[in-house]
């Protein structure tokens, strides 16, 4: 997990960050690992997508065990990063969600290429 090319994180069910792998910290320009316990996942999501995260993605992952879809994250220096994100619930023996695992694949370049192709067709 630590060496994965994608953004990989673990959070509590209420969104408190527990861990972000090295590539995830690099992607988000969050180079100081000591900052992580002071952040919620919503702090790293673009303002335009925070309601998607809090009202749809996290509740769906907690209820159904998985949510996946596009979401825009925001680096610590204010750059939007488009990711394809999967949120996976981990449960204990009685079925209570104990933590959520997150895998985010940066699709910013792919979206830029798709937009360029659409624009070129006009």
C-alpha angles and dihedrals in degrees: 000000000000092000097043115127090225131075105269122182142160123216139176117254089262091056102260110150116240102170142356121191121239096260090048091052090048092049091052095039087239096140099157107080089196090070093064099082089055094057137077121209088248088064088065097046122088112258090243091061102039094097089050089054098043101035102034117011102045096040091048092050091049093047100037102025094242142049125178134177146104119304134168116235123192124221120226088257092055102259117142114232118193112214139178099228134198120191115194125189122223115204136194126232094283093050098256115143108247100176143346126234118211129199118184124184115200107238097167094114092046091051091048091052092048091050091048091051092049091049091048090055092057 
